[in-house]
Amino acid sequence: KQEVTQIPAALSVPEGENLVLNCSFTDSAIYNLQWFRQDPGKGLTSLLLIQSSQREQTSGRLNASLDKSSGRSTLYIAASQPGDSATYLCAVGKTQGGSEKLVFGKGMKLTVNP
Amino acid sequence: NAGVTQTPKFRVLKTGQSMTLLCAQDMNHEYMYWYRQDPGMGLRLIHYSVGEGTTAKGEVPDGYNVSRLKKQNFLLGLESAAPSQTSVYFCASSGRTANSPLHFGNGTRLTVT
């Protein structure tokens, strides 16, 4: 059974720091990995998607990497800002029973202090 | 561009009552999903659909039913609500390819007393 882990569950940092968020998964047979952001009381917003054949994706100050063999992904946030405060979730896509499904981690709550 | 729209946003039910949560997407997506999110449990898949007229069970399907009569709509029904179904429910949709990200609605907060 695929399990997705995000450690730590919460992180508080001062503004301006470069951050690395970690995601690990137990089964390397994935077809993609997605990073999401969730603001309080809102749904999830897709940040980056890495297909299984790719190693990384970048969007603005965000960079996500994927190492399938070790079952790990990292989300790098450069020059963090208070507006980056949110819960960040990773999810791995796997094929099961002929259809594609996402398995989510429980998220990491990030607080960036001014 | 509305994306994924869920109605209602909030609802309070008494034990044993029934209700239907509505989800609509305007992105012509094939796949649609219903998740519930609970503290400490993360997001869990209830039911999903890979196309119009199809539905399948996810991780926690008991107590829920779904229908996908039109491609753009995915309905989640609770026939006899229980306090254990108090949760935040999210609908999501995606295209059918591996490079198609998941798009979420803003959720329905349901309380069953």
gemmi code that builds the backbone of each chain (N, CA, C; Angstrom):
import gemmi

chains = {
    "A": [
        ("LYS", (0.841, -1.186, 0.000), (0.000, 0.000, 0.000), (0.884, 1.246, 0.000)),
        ("GLN", (0.556, 2.174, -0.884), (1.346, 3.398, -0.961), (1.093, 4.274, 0.246)),
        ("GLU", (2.169, 4.708, 0.902), (2.066, 5.650, 2.011), (2.929, 6.865, 1.710)),
        ("VAL", (2.386, 8.026, 2.032), (3.072, 9.283, 1.765), (3.261, 10.013, 3.091)),
        ("THR", (4.492, 10.416, 3.369), (4.820, 11.024, 4.649), (5.441, 12.390, 4.448)),
        ("GLN", (4.996, 13.337, 5.260), (5.589, 14.668, 5.256), (6.030, 15.001, 6.684)),
        ("ILE", (7.313, 15.248, 6.806), (7.889, 15.577, 8.111), (8.769, 16.818, 7.950)),
        ("PRO", (8.650, 17.835, 8.862), (7.782, 17.852, 10.033), (6.352, 18.219, 9.678)),
        ("ALA", (5.459, 18.138, 10.650), (4.063, 18.492, 10.415), (3.854, 19.996, 10.410)),
        ("ALA", (4.783, 20.720, 11.026), (4.663, 22.178, 11.064), (6.051, 22.791, 11.103)),
        ("LEU", (6.144, 24.011, 10.567), (7.429, 24.706, 10.502), (7.160, 26.207, 10.601)),
        ("SER", (7.935, 26.885, 11.443), (7.801, 28.333, 11.590), (9.167, 28.959, 11.338)),
        ("VAL", (9.238, 29.910, 10.406), (10.519, 30.489, 10.013), (10.378, 32.000, 9.877)),
        ("PRO", (11.494, 32.726, 9.964), (11.440, 34.168, 9.688), (11.434, 34.425, 8.187)),
        ("GLU", (10.878, 35.545, 7.828), (10.810, 35.931, 6.426), (12.199, 35.975, 5.789)),
        ("GLY", (12.278, 35.569, 4.533), (13.532, 35.650, 3.787), (14.308, 34.349, 3.719)),
        ("GLU", (13.972, 33.384, 4.556), (14.704, 32.116, 4.528), (14.352, 31.293, 3.301)),
        ("ASN", (15.343, 30.527, 2.851), (15.099, 29.535, 1.800), (14.679, 28.236, 2.482)),
        ("LEU", (13.610, 27.634, 1.987), (13.013, 26.486, 2.676), (13.040, 25.231, 1.817)),
        ("VAL", (13.130, 24.093, 2.505), (13.026, 22.797, 1.841), (11.961, 21.987, 2.561)),
        ("LEU", (10.901, 21.628, 1.835), (9.838, 20.794, 2.376), (10.024, 19.389, 1.821)),
        ("ASN", (9.874, 18.409, 2.689), (10.150, 17.030, 2.300), (8.891, 16.189, 2.160)),
        ("CYS", (8.946, 15.247, 1.244), (7.860, 14.301, 1.018), (8.494, 12.952, 0.689)),
        ("SER", (8.068, 11.904, 1.371), (8.589, 10.571, 1.066), (7.425, 9.625, 0.785)),
        ("PHE", (7.673, 8.653, -0.070), (6.631, 7.688, -0.423), (7.244, 6.294, -0.492)),
        ("THR", (6.409, 5.283, -0.259), (6.930, 3.927, -0.070), (7.006, 3.114, -1.358)),
        ("ASP", (6.192, 3.427, -2.349), (6.152, 2.644, -3.588), (6.609, 3.540, -4.736)),
        ("SER", (7.683, 3.144, -5.404), (8.253, 4.002, -6.450), (7.495, 3.907, -7.782)),
        ("ALA", (6.497, 3.025, -7.868), (5.722, 2.870, -9.110), (4.643, 3.946, -9.189)),
        ("ILE", (5.076, 5.172, -9.445), (4.145, 6.301, -9.524), (4.146, 6.858, -10.929)),
        ("TYR", (3.082, 7.570, -11.328), (3.085, 8.193, -12.651), (3.278, 9.695, -12.576)),
        ("ASN", (3.022, 10.282, -11.386), (3.380, 11.677, -11.184), (3.391, 11.992, -9.700)),
        ("LEU", (3.870, 13.189, -9.374), (3.835, 13.683, -8.006), (3.420, 15.143, -8.075)),
        ("GLN", (2.510, 15.518, -7.202), (2.017, 16.897, -7.210), (2.229, 17.532, -5.835)),
        ("TRP", (2.539, 18.800, -5.850), (2.580, 19.610, -4.642), (1.413, 20.593, -4.684)),
        ("PHE", (0.735, 20.686, -3.528), (-0.416, 21.565, -3.404), (-0.211, 22.532, -2.241)),
        ("ARG", (-0.951, 23.624, -2.315), (-1.018, 24.576, -1.210), (-2.474, 24.684, -0.778)),
        ("GLN", (-2.692, 24.728, 0.559), (-4.043, 24.902, 1.064), (-4.050, 26.039, 2.073)),
        ("ASP", (-4.844, 27.050, 1.802), (-5.047, 28.148, 2.734), (-6.237, 27.814, 3.627)),
        ("PRO", (-6.288, 28.355, 4.850), (-7.373, 28.022, 5.784), (-8.751, 28.243, 5.174)),
        ("GLY", (-9.617, 27.236, 5.304), (-10.983, 27.347, 4.810), (-11.123, 27.252, 3.304)),
        ("LYS", (-10.049, 26.888, 2.634), (-10.084, 26.829, 1.168), (-9.743, 25.430, 0.679)),
        ("GLY", (-9.936, 25.228, -0.625), (-9.516, 23.989, -1.239), (-8.028, 23.994, -1.531)),
        ("LEU", (-7.561, 22.938, -2.144), (-6.148, 22.811, -2.486), (-5.888, 23.438, -3.855)),
        ("THR", (-4.757, 24.093, -3.956), (-4.336, 24.689, -5.225), (-3.073, 23.979, -5.693)),
        ("SER", (-3.081, 23.492, -6.924), (-1.916, 22.801, -7.462), (-0.783, 23.791, -7.701)),
        ("LEU", (0.409, 23.451, -7.176), (1.586, 24.301, -7.342), (2.485, 23.784, -8.466)),
        ("LEU", (2.851, 22.516, -8.359), (3.764, 21.920, -9.327), (3.395, 20.459, -9.513)),
        ("LEU", (3.574, 19.981, -10.718), (3.354, 18.568, -11.044), (4.608, 18.058, -11.733)),
        ("ILE", (5.121, 16.936, -11.241), (6.290, 16.314, -11.857), (5.867, 14.942, -12.371)),
        ("GLN", (6.018, 14.721, -13.664), (5.715, 13.396, -14.204), (6.828, 12.431, -13.812)),
        ("SER", (6.536, 11.135, -13.882), (7.482, 10.128, -13.394), (8.789, 10.139, -14.181)),
        ("SER", (8.750, 10.621, -15.427), (9.961, 10.647, -16.254), (10.797, 11.905, -16.031)),
        ("GLN", (10.279, 12.837, -15.228), (10.964, 14.103, -14.999), (11.683, 14.082, -13.658)),
        ("ARG", (12.647, 14.997, -13.502), (13.389, 15.092, -12.243), (12.999, 16.324, -11.445)),
        ("GLU", (12.558, 17.391, -12.139), (12.191, 18.594, -11.402), (11.285, 19.477, -12.240)),
        ("GLN", (10.603, 20.390, -11.525), (9.773, 21.406, -12.153), (9.959, 22.701, -11.369)),
        ("THR", (9.849, 23.823, -12.086), (10.050, 25.118, -11.445), (8.909, 26.052, -11.823)),
        ("SER", (8.513, 26.869, -10.823), (7.526, 27.916, -11.069), (7.840, 29.070, -10.136)),
        ("GLY", (8.360, 30.143, -10.705), (8.706, 31.300, -9.883), (9.722, 30.959, -8.813)),
        ("ARG", (9.348, 31.206, -7.544), (10.267, 30.927, -6.429), (10.192, 29.471, -5.961)),
        ("LEU", (9.407, 28.662, -6.627), (9.220, 27.267, -6.230), (9.959, 26.339, -7.177)),
        ("ASN", (10.594, 25.324, -6.571), (11.234, 24.280, -7.356), (10.956, 22.953, -6.671)),
        ("ALA", (10.439, 21.999, -7.423), (10.173, 20.675, -6.873), (11.044, 19.660, -7.586)),
        ("SER", (11.605, 18.730, -6.820), (12.419, 17.668, -7.394), (11.814, 16.317, -7.050)),
        ("LEU", (12.152, 15.325, -7.861), (11.630, 13.976, -7.661), (12.749, 12.969, -7.832)),
        ("ASP", (12.902, 12.089, -6.842), (13.838, 10.968, -6.922), (13.031, 9.708, -6.653)),
        ("LYS", (12.575, 9.071, -7.730), (11.712, 7.894, -7.560), (12.429, 6.752, -6.884)),
        ("SER", (13.686, 6.562, -7.202), (14.408, 5.394, -6.672), (14.513, 5.440, -5.154)),
        ("SER", (14.633, 6.637, -4.604), (14.723, 6.760, -3.148), (13.372, 7.084, -2.515)),
        ("GLY", (12.352, 7.283, -3.336), (11.015, 7.568, -2.819), (10.917, 8.915, -2.145)),
        ("ARG", (11.520, 9.934, -2.765), (11.517, 11.254, -2.128), (11.277, 12.372, -3.125)),
        ("SER", (10.627, 13.416, -2.615), (10.476, 14.661, -3.356), (10.711, 15.807, -2.391)),
        ("THR", (11.258, 16.895, -2.921), (11.414, 18.097, -2.109), (10.798, 19.277, -2.832)),
        ("LEU", (10.230, 20.184, -2.058), (9.732, 21.458, -2.566), (10.608, 22.544, -1.973)),
        ("TYR", (11.279, 23.265, -2.833), (12.170, 24.341, -2.409), (11.455, 25.665, -2.610)),
        ("ILE", (11.407, 26.472, -1.537), (10.810, 27.800, -1.623), (11.916, 28.816, -1.373)),
        ("ALA", (12.197, 29.637, -2.359), (13.255, 30.630, -2.229), (12.716, 31.925, -1.620)),
        ("ALA", (13.526, 32.519, -0.760), (13.215, 33.847, -0.196), (11.784, 33.905, 0.315)),
        ("SER", (11.491, 33.111, 1.336), (10.112, 32.959, 1.814), (9.512, 34.308, 2.242)),
        ("GLN", (8.188, 34.407, 2.073), (7.429, 35.619, 2.397), (6.249, 35.243, 3.290)),
        ("PRO", (5.733, 36.201, 4.068), (4.560, 35.886, 4.904), (3.389, 35.328, 4.104)),
        ("GLY", (3.246, 35.733, 2.858), (2.182, 35.211, 2.003), (2.344, 33.749, 1.639)),
        ("ASP", (3.517, 33.187, 1.933), (3.727, 31.754, 1.691), (3.142, 30.902, 2.815)),
        ("SER", (2.705, 31.532, 3.886), (2.131, 30.789, 5.008), (0.882, 30.042, 4.558)),
        ("ALA", (0.894, 28.740, 4.755), (-0.196, 27.869, 4.302), (0.189, 26.450, 4.680)),
        ("THR", (-0.690, 25.509, 4.393), (-0.360, 24.097, 4.523), (0.005, 23.567, 3.138)),
        ("TYR", (1.127, 22.852, 3.082), (1.616, 22.306, 1.815), (1.467, 20.787, 1.844)),
        ("LEU", (0.844, 20.260, 0.811), (0.619, 18.823, 0.720), (1.272, 18.273, -0.542)),
        ("CYS", (1.809, 17.077, -0.418), (2.263, 16.375, -1.612), (1.358, 15.171, -1.837)),
        ("ALA", (1.276, 14.752, -3.074), (0.439, 13.613, -3.434), (1.097, 12.867, -4.574)),
        ("VAL", (1.100, 11.545, -4.486), (1.669, 10.735, -5.560), (0.560, 10.067, -6.329)),
        ("GLY", (0.714, 10.034, -7.637), (-0.269, 9.403, -8.496), (0.143, 7.974, -8.811)),
        ("LYS", (-0.782, 7.078, -8.644), (-0.495, 5.682, -8.945), (-1.663, 5.071, -9.691)),
        ("THR", (-1.371, 4.048, -10.447), (-2.409, 3.328, -11.161), (-2.818, 2.133, -10.323)),
        ("GLN", (-4.111, 2.039, -10.089), (-4.600, 0.941, -9.247), (-5.941, 0.500, -9.796)),
        ("GLY", (-6.079, -0.790, -10.067), (-7.335, -1.298, -10.574), (-7.736, -0.688, -11.904)),
        ("GLY", (-6.756, -0.309, -12.711), (-7.028, 0.240, -14.030), (-7.344, 1.705, -14.060)),
        ("SER", (-7.283, 2.385, -12.922), (-7.540, 3.820, -12.916), (-6.475, 4.516, -12.089)),
        ("GLU", (-6.370, 5.823, -12.330), (-5.347, 6.604, -11.652), (-5.905, 7.226, -10.380)),
        ("LYS", (-5.115, 7.178, -9.305), (-5.533, 7.788, -8.045), (-4.359, 8.514, -7.425)),
        ("LEU", (-4.692, 9.521, -6.625), (-3.679, 10.238, -5.868), (-3.712, 9.805, -4.411)),
        ("VAL", (-2.538, 9.607, -3.841), (-2.416, 9.333, -2.414), (-1.733, 10.542, -1.785)),
        ("PHE", (-2.387, 11.133, -0.791), (-1.919, 12.387, -0.206), (-1.138, 12.158, 1.086)),
        ("GLY", (-0.144, 13.016, 1.307), (0.436, 13.147, 2.628), (-0.488, 13.983, 3.493)),
        ("LYS", (-0.174, 14.071, 4.791), (-1.051, 14.809, 5.703), (-0.746, 16.297, 5.740)),
        ("GLY", (0.297, 16.693, 5.044), (0.564, 18.118, 4.925), (1.552, 18.642, 5.941)),
        ("MET", (2.129, 19.803, 5.611), (3.028, 20.504, 6.514), (2.565, 21.950, 6.594)),
        ("LYS", (2.270, 22.399, 7.825), (1.800, 23.768, 8.027), (2.996, 24.695, 8.149)),
        ("LEU", (3.109, 25.627, 7.221), (4.216, 26.570, 7.186), (3.748, 27.942, 7.650)),
        ("THR", (4.491, 28.511, 8.582), (4.258, 29.891, 9.017), (5.522, 30.684, 8.759)),
        ("VAL", (5.394, 31.751, 7.974), (6.519, 32.639, 7.697), (6.259, 33.951, 8.430)),
        ("ASN", (7.117, 34.251, 9.381), (6.924, 35.419, 10.241), (7.609, 36.659, 9.677)),
        ("PRO", (6.895, 37.803, 9.691), (7.497, 39.035, 9.160), (8.677, 39.490, 10.022)),
    ],
    "B": [
        ("ASN", (-13.657, 32.075, -15.561), (-13.494, 30.633, -15.535), (-13.714, 30.133, -14.106)),
        ("ALA", (-14.848, 29.430, -13.840), (-15.209, 29.082, -12.477), (-14.371, 27.935, -11.947)),
        ("GLY", (-13.928, 26.993, -12.793), (-13.152, 25.856, -12.309), (-14.067, 24.800, -11.727)),
        ("VAL", (-13.877, 24.484, -10.438), (-14.681, 23.493, -9.734), (-15.527, 24.222, -8.697)),
        ("THR", (-16.834, 24.039, -8.778), (-17.763, 24.723, -7.886), (-18.528, 23.705, -7.050)),
        ("GLN", (-18.524, 23.909, -5.748), (-19.232, 23.021, -4.830), (-20.367, 23.781, -4.142)),
        ("THR", (-21.503, 23.118, -4.011), (-22.613, 23.679, -3.239), (-23.223, 22.568, -2.396)),
        ("PRO", (-23.676, 22.878, -1.139), (-23.521, 24.174, -0.481), (-22.128, 24.333, 0.112)),
        ("LYS", (-21.849, 25.466, 0.716), (-20.562, 25.685, 1.401), (-20.601, 25.165, 2.826)),
        ("PHE", (-21.746, 25.249, 3.462), (-21.919, 24.789, 4.836), (-23.268, 24.084, 4.947)),
        ("ARG", (-23.327, 23.103, 5.858), (-24.612, 22.443, 6.087), (-24.558, 21.760, 7.446)),
        ("VAL", (-25.676, 21.833, 8.174), (-25.820, 21.107, 9.438), (-26.985, 20.129, 9.271)),
        ("LEU", (-26.740, 18.880, 9.583), (-27.750, 17.840, 9.475), (-27.960, 17.187, 10.833)),
        ("LYS", (-29.154, 16.658, 11.028), (-29.382, 15.801, 12.182), (-29.132, 14.356, 11.764)),
        ("THR", (-28.740, 13.542, 12.727), (-28.507, 12.122, 12.468), (-29.728, 11.507, 11.784)),
        ("GLY", (-29.465, 10.777, 10.690), (-30.535, 10.116, 9.953), (-31.058, 10.894, 8.759)),
        ("GLN", (-30.779, 12.192, 8.697), (-31.217, 12.978, 7.544), (-30.355, 12.658, 6.330)),
        ("SER", (-30.885, 13.024, 5.171), (-30.152, 12.796, 3.929), (-29.860, 14.124, 3.245)),
        ("MET", (-28.844, 14.118, 2.395), (-28.551, 15.308, 1.604), (-27.665, 14.927, 0.419)),
        ("THR", (-27.597, 15.844, -0.536), (-26.747, 15.669, -1.704), (-25.823, 16.865, -1.840)),
        ("LEU", (-24.526, 16.581, -2.000), (-23.539, 17.613, -2.281), (-23.328, 17.667, -3.789)),
        ("LEU", (-23.304, 18.896, -4.298), (-23.187, 19.079, -5.735), (-21.794, 19.579, -6.114)),
        ("CYS", (-21.278, 19.053, -7.197), (-19.987, 19.479, -7.725), (-20.124, 19.678, -9.218)),
        ("ALA", (-19.655, 20.818, -9.706), (-19.684, 21.112, -11.138), (-18.329, 21.632, -11.579)),
        ("GLN", (-17.866, 21.146, -12.746), (-16.601, 21.637, -13.304), (-16.826, 22.057, -14.758)),
        ("ASP", (-16.126, 23.126, -15.141), (-16.312, 23.665, -16.494), (-15.047, 23.538, -17.331)),
        ("MET", (-14.199, 22.549, -16.994), (-12.925, 22.371, -17.694), (-12.923, 21.154, -18.612)),
        ("ASN", (-14.094, 20.551, -18.796), (-14.229, 19.378, -19.657), (-13.352, 18.214, -19.182)),
        ("HIS", (-13.172, 18.109, -17.870), (-12.337, 17.046, -17.325), (-13.066, 15.701, -17.324)),
        ("GLU", (-12.281, 14.645, -17.603), (-12.850, 13.294, -17.576), (-13.011, 12.771, -16.143)),
        ("TYR", (-11.994, 13.019, -15.321), (-11.963, 12.419, -13.993), (-12.510, 13.387, -12.950)),
        ("MET", (-13.327, 12.839, -12.035), (-13.812, 13.624, -10.907), (-13.743, 12.789, -9.644)),
        ("TYR", (-13.545, 13.468, -8.511), (-13.278, 12.795, -7.247), (-14.035, 13.490, -6.103)),
        ("TRP", (-14.385, 12.691, -5.100), (-14.861, 13.242, -3.841), (-13.911, 12.774, -2.729)),
        ("TYR", (-13.411, 13.763, -1.954), (-12.555, 13.492, -0.816), (-13.222, 14.035, 0.437)),
        ("ARG", (-12.828, 13.488, 1.576), (-13.125, 14.100, 2.851), (-11.813, 14.403, 3.556)),
        ("GLN", (-11.807, 15.509, 4.295), (-10.597, 15.917, 5.015), (-10.917, 16.064, 6.481)),
        ("ASP", (-10.207, 15.314, 7.302), (-10.410, 15.320, 8.737), (-9.084, 15.569, 9.433)),
        ("PRO", (-9.116, 16.269, 10.567), (-7.869, 16.551, 11.305), (-7.138, 15.259, 11.654)),
        ("GLY", (-5.853, 15.234, 11.349), (-5.040, 14.071, 11.675), (-5.167, 12.903, 10.708)),
        ("MET", (-6.154, 12.972, 9.811), (-6.373, 11.858, 8.872), (-5.979, 12.228, 7.450)),
        ("GLY", (-5.833, 13.503, 7.182), (-5.513, 13.924, 5.833), (-6.700, 13.799, 4.905)),
        ("LEU", (-6.419, 13.776, 3.622), (-7.443, 13.649, 2.592), (-7.667, 12.177, 2.266)),
        ("ARG", (-8.923, 11.758, 2.289), (-9.237, 10.370, 1.963), (-10.260, 10.332, 0.838)),
        ("LEU", (-10.022, 9.459, -0.113), (-10.865, 9.360, -1.294), (-12.133, 8.566, -0.973)),
        ("ILE", (-13.287, 9.159, -1.287), (-14.565, 8.492, -1.000), (-15.024, 7.698, -2.223)),
        ("HIS", (-15.260, 8.401, -3.311), (-15.637, 7.801, -4.597), (-15.000, 8.622, -5.709)),
        ("TYR", (-14.915, 8.028, -6.875), (-14.396, 8.757, -8.008), (-15.077, 8.281, -9.289)),
        ("SER", (-14.829, 9.035, -10.371), (-15.436, 8.702, -11.658), (-14.418, 8.986, -12.753)),
        ("VAL", (-14.294, 8.050, -13.689), (-13.348, 8.241, -14.797), (-14.049, 8.676, -16.067)),
        ("GLY", (-15.346, 8.928, -15.979), (-16.073, 9.427, -17.138), (-17.566, 9.436, -16.875)),
        ("GLU", (-18.285, 10.109, -17.762), (-19.734, 10.186, -17.629), (-20.343, 8.790, -17.526)),
        ("GLY", (-21.229, 8.618, -16.545), (-21.910, 7.346, -16.373), (-21.138, 6.289, -15.615)),
        ("THR", (-19.911, 6.621, -15.167), (-19.102, 5.644, -14.420), (-18.818, 6.157, -13.020)),
        ("THR", (-18.777, 5.255, -12.058), (-18.366, 5.587, -10.694), (-17.612, 4.405, -10.113)),
        ("ALA", (-16.792, 4.675, -9.108), (-16.033, 3.617, -8.458), (-15.770, 4.001, -7.011)),
        ("LYS", (-15.551, 2.984, -6.175), (-15.310, 3.214, -4.762), (-13.860, 3.608, -4.516)),
        ("GLY", (-13.699, 4.509, -3.558), (-12.368, 4.882, -3.127), (-12.011, 4.202, -1.825)),
        ("GLU", (-11.304, 4.912, -0.975), (-10.786, 4.357, 0.265), (-11.846, 4.221, 1.357)),
        ("VAL", (-12.794, 5.182, 1.425), (-13.794, 5.211, 2.493), (-15.193, 5.415, 1.915)),
        ("PRO", (-15.742, 4.458, 1.166), (-17.013, 4.674, 0.464), (-18.276, 4.429, 1.281)),
        ("ASP", (-18.143, 3.743, 2.431), (-19.345, 3.325, 3.163), (-20.144, 4.523, 3.654)),
        ("GLY", (-21.481, 4.464, 3.413), (-22.366, 5.530, 3.860), (-22.593, 6.614, 2.825)),
        ("TYR", (-21.919, 6.483, 1.681), (-22.019, 7.486, 0.613), (-22.400, 6.822, -0.714)),
        ("ASN", (-23.116, 7.573, -1.550), (-23.339, 7.141, -2.918), (-23.061, 8.319, -3.842)),
        ("VAL", (-22.776, 7.996, -5.113), (-22.423, 9.039, -6.071), (-23.104, 8.771, -7.404)),
        ("SER", (-23.204, 9.836, -8.194), (-23.710, 9.683, -9.550), (-23.016, 10.681, -10.465)),
        ("ARG", (-22.790, 10.258, -11.700), (-22.145, 11.121, -12.721), (-22.980, 10.994, -13.997)),
        ("LEU", (-24.162, 11.608, -13.966), (-25.075, 11.529, -15.106), (-24.623, 12.432, -16.245)),
        ("LYS", (-23.949, 13.543, -15.908), (-23.397, 14.440, -16.906), (-21.909, 14.596, -16.651)),
        ("LYS", (-21.142, 14.800, -17.686), (-19.689, 14.871, -17.568), (-19.268, 15.969, -16.610)),
        ("GLN", (-19.981, 17.075, -16.582), (-19.544, 18.214, -15.785), (-19.982, 18.149, -14.321)),
        ("ASN", (-20.847, 17.192, -13.972), (-21.389, 17.155, -12.616), (-21.084, 15.833, -11.925)),
        ("PHE", (-20.786, 15.927, -10.624), (-20.529, 14.725, -9.822), (-21.218, 14.945, -8.491)),
        ("LEU", (-22.213, 14.114, -8.163), (-23.025, 14.297, -6.972), (-22.620, 13.290, -5.897)),
        ("LEU", (-22.569, 13.754, -4.661), (-22.272, 12.883, -3.520), (-23.486, 12.887, -2.598)),
        ("GLY", (-24.034, 11.699, -2.336), (-25.206, 11.589, -1.489), (-24.930, 10.900, -0.170)),
        ("LEU", (-25.583, 11.417, 0.863), (-25.573, 10.757, 2.173), (-27.015, 10.345, 2.431)),
        ("GLU", (-27.268, 9.064, 2.492), (-28.651, 8.587, 2.633), (-29.159, 8.720, 4.056)),
        ("SER", (-28.308, 8.449, 5.037), (-28.683, 8.516, 6.442), (-27.469, 9.008, 7.220)),
        ("ALA", (-27.398, 10.313, 7.411), (-26.182, 10.912, 7.962), (-25.894, 10.437, 9.378)),
        ("ALA", (-24.597, 10.289, 9.667), (-24.126, 9.889, 10.997), (-23.095, 10.906, 11.478)),
        ("PRO", (-22.955, 11.070, 12.799), (-21.953, 12.025, 13.312), (-20.547, 11.777, 12.784)),
        ("SER", (-20.213, 10.520, 12.460), (-18.886, 10.199, 11.920), (-18.665, 10.803, 10.536)),
        ("GLN", (-19.738, 11.296, 9.916), (-19.607, 11.913, 8.602), (-19.423, 13.426, 8.693)),
        ("THR", (-19.317, 13.948, 9.901), (-18.933, 15.345, 10.084), (-17.523, 15.519, 9.537)),
        ("SER", (-17.379, 16.430, 8.570), (-16.097, 16.554, 7.886), (-16.160, 17.729, 6.922)),
        ("VAL", (-15.055, 17.979, 6.272), (-15.021, 18.904, 5.140), (-14.876, 18.069, 3.879)),
        ("TYR", (-15.778, 18.263, 2.941), (-15.803, 17.469, 1.722), (-15.294, 18.304, 0.547)),
        ("PHE", (-14.375, 17.711, -0.194), (-13.809, 18.383, -1.363), (-14.082, 17.575, -2.617)),
        ("CYS", (-14.482, 18.282, -3.637), (-14.589, 17.714, -4.973), (-13.377, 18.153, -5.778)),
        ("ALA", (-12.915, 17.299, -6.668), (-11.765, 17.631, -7.509), (-11.957, 17.022, -8.887)),
        ("SER", (-11.259, 17.590, -9.867), (-11.340, 17.046, -11.218), (-9.984, 17.156, -11.890)),
        ("SER", (-9.772, 16.316, -12.902), (-8.540, 16.372, -13.683), (-8.783, 15.786, -15.055)),
        ("GLY", (-7.841, 16.102, -15.962), (-7.845, 15.440, -17.240), (-7.337, 14.017, -17.089)),
        ("ARG", (-7.243, 13.281, -18.190), (-6.898, 11.867, -18.101), (-5.417, 11.575, -18.289)),
        ("THR", (-4.596, 12.609, -18.469), (-3.176, 12.346, -18.708), (-2.364, 12.576, -17.442)),
        ("ALA", (-1.143, 12.013, -17.423), (-0.290, 12.102, -16.247), (0.214, 13.512, -15.992)),
        ("ASN", (0.084, 14.406, -16.978), (0.526, 15.784, -16.751), (-0.648, 16.716, -16.491)),
        ("SER", (-1.774, 16.156, -16.092), (-2.961, 16.950, -15.810), (-3.118, 17.122, -14.303)),
        ("PRO", (-2.940, 18.342, -13.783), (-3.037, 18.528, -12.329), (-4.471, 18.417, -11.837)),
        ("LEU", (-4.588, 18.181, -10.545), (-5.892, 18.066, -9.908), (-6.376, 19.458, -9.501)),
        ("HIS", (-7.627, 19.766, -9.839), (-8.237, 21.042, -9.482), (-9.309, 20.788, -8.433)),
        ("PHE", (-9.260, 21.558, -7.336), (-10.178, 21.366, -6.228), (-11.212, 22.482, -6.136)),
        ("GLY", (-12.398, 22.123, -5.619), (-13.351, 23.121, -5.191), (-12.980, 23.646, -3.812)),
        ("ASN", (-13.761, 24.590, -3.303), (-13.457, 25.205, -2.009), (-14.025, 24.455, -0.819)),
        ("GLY", (-14.724, 23.365, -1.067), (-15.136, 22.514, 0.028), (-16.530, 22.786, 0.554)),
        ("THR", (-17.097, 21.745, 1.184), (-18.373, 21.845, 1.894), (-18.121, 21.385, 3.325)),
        ("ARG", (-18.424, 22.270, 4.275), (-18.239, 21.903, 5.685), (-19.547, 21.355, 6.204)),
        ("LEU", (-19.568, 20.055, 6.527), (-20.781, 19.373, 6.975), (-20.655, 18.989, 8.444)),
        ("THR", (-21.676, 19.339, 9.208), (-21.757, 18.936, 10.608), (-23.004, 18.096, 10.797)),
        ("VAL", (-22.839, 16.925, 11.396), (-23.968, 16.036, 11.687), (-24.103, 15.935, 13.198)),
        ("THR", (-25.254, 16.342, 13.703), (-25.449, 16.356, 15.167), (-26.325, 15.194, 15.626)),
    ],
}
model = gemmi.Model(1)
for chain_id, residues in chains.items():
    chain = gemmi.Chain(chain_id)
    for i, (resn, *xyz) in enumerate(residues, 1):
        res = gemmi.Residue()
        res.name, res.seqid = resn, gemmi.SeqId(i, " ")
        for name, pos in zip(("N", "CA", "C"), xyz):
            atom = gemmi.Atom()
            atom.name, atom.element = name, gemmi.Element(name[0])
            atom.pos, atom.b_iso = gemmi.Position(*pos), 0.0
            res.add_atom(atom)
        chain.add_residue(res)
    model.add_chain(chain)
structure = gemmi.Structure()
structure.add_model(model)
structure.setup_entities()
